[in-house]
Amino acid sequence: MDRSGSAPSLLAYRVEDAARELSMSRRQVYRLLATGELLARKTGSRTLIERVELVRFLRRQRQYRPSGAA
């Protein structure tokens, strides 16, 4: 844990962990990787998605605005 009391962030995530962080399925993450919407690195047989890439992906997404919100 870091000084703030929360668990430290990883620098890179396995597909399963990235899916959990993004609140989506592994299948959805693989689709995003296939279309190039999400970028990853191969390290041996492992596919790793950097934390900064997850943040970039989320920033590119449209923001949700409830209907009736100005």
Helices and strands as residue ranges (DSSP letters): E 12-14, H 15-22, H 26-35, E 41-43, E 46-50, H 51-60
